[in-house]
């Protein structure tokens, strides 16, 4: 079977969409070439190009020395297939499209001079990135104008400095930085890091002033599940497409991109005019929307559903009792606490339910359970506190999910730095920071099985402000409700406890 390349695009089957987009200027440099950027930003650029709204290409830069994507992109003439699978507005979506928005891919560690040539281009306008949260950090390193810095912010600083020099510090040479890393205030963080590198490298104060005044660093929020290469059913994809694509990227139809930028940027990047779900302006309400109504339900469901015997979000949604538990928590407890226009937040939460029901995504509950204590603190405690303030009562589904988390963190043994829990005959790894691991390990080891012992366990864990951001014993009634839920779970098991919980709530 032939491999995807420009030479086979004239003989594609009806199962694949492709529109040739050659001879367009390179307007974007992109640090990162992984699944997410190719299934999100590069797809969006492709969509704008198809409609004649942007007419620009992307230069993709390998972010780390050990990357493997650049050679694959070069072998396929920088073409790849995006397969979108899921449910959108009640309709099943299955689409396959060859994305052609990337013009070339560069390994900066072997071809730094090519990256600097891009910096000299008058066509260049934007910098996108996704180097993971670890990429937006400071790494002490020396400046060498002839070789690539190791860190992502260091690369940006060196790239901008070369552009500044070549263009004689022209204010018009400034670029728009649109980072996609999942870090709050990611644009502000990137700007601070670039200035720090410039300062440490003793680059000119005029350059630093140019960075701060002539370049725009945008805070953003991204939302799309991109699962990447579908290795489990790649043979079916190859047969459907009629060719092999080593960069085949699978994802869900849903997408949302919130960007803080001035009106000029939104005019030059007309995502919304292309029909894309891009929000221009303050990202804060959209961050709360996503954290509370997507991430929050994930954290709320993982322990109760996993310990009830299912492994994925889809399996949980297909179980009558588990689905009812999830929906009660979302619609009755979390949704009312979100400060946004009712129609918009309801539209979002309805899309969340569709995403949970996506038959093409295997979203494992055990993966969601990694670092669950921090996730509960950031994703659910704000909703819990707001609900108590508004209703003068406790949100029972959220509290039950905290009890389920307590039971999930009960371990039989340790393995390295982590705990090993047990679900009937199956073992699972409890991954969290040292403080959480130690706190739960000690609490359960000290538990003697008595009612007073359970009260001590709950009280001792709730008071750990280092885990939850506050002493949760201060919330009136929380300790008693948590003890009652834990007692039911330990006595009847998780599955039966969830069933009783949902039956009581629906009466």
Secondary structure by P-SEA (a helix, b strand, c coil): cccccccccccccccbbbbbbccccccbbbccccccccccaaaaaaaaaaaccccccccccccccccccaaaaaaaccbbbbbbbcccccbbbbbbbbbccccccccccccaaaaaaaaacccccbbbbbccccccbbbbbbbbcccccccaaaaaaaaaaaaaaaaccccccbbbbbbcccccaaaaaaaaaaaaaaaaacccaaaaaaaaccbbbbbbbbbbbbbccccccaaaaaaaaccccccbbbbccbbbbbbbccaaaaaaccccccccccccccaaaaaaaaaccaaaaaaacaaaaaaaccccaaaaaacaaaaaaaaaaacccccccccccaaaaaaaaaaaaaaaacccccccccccccaaaaaaaaccaaaaaaaaaaccccaaaaaaaaaaaaaaaccccccccbbbbbcccbbbbbcccaaaaaaaaaaaaaccccaaaaaaaaaaaaacccccccccccccaaaaaaaaaaaaaaaccaaaaaaaaaaaaac
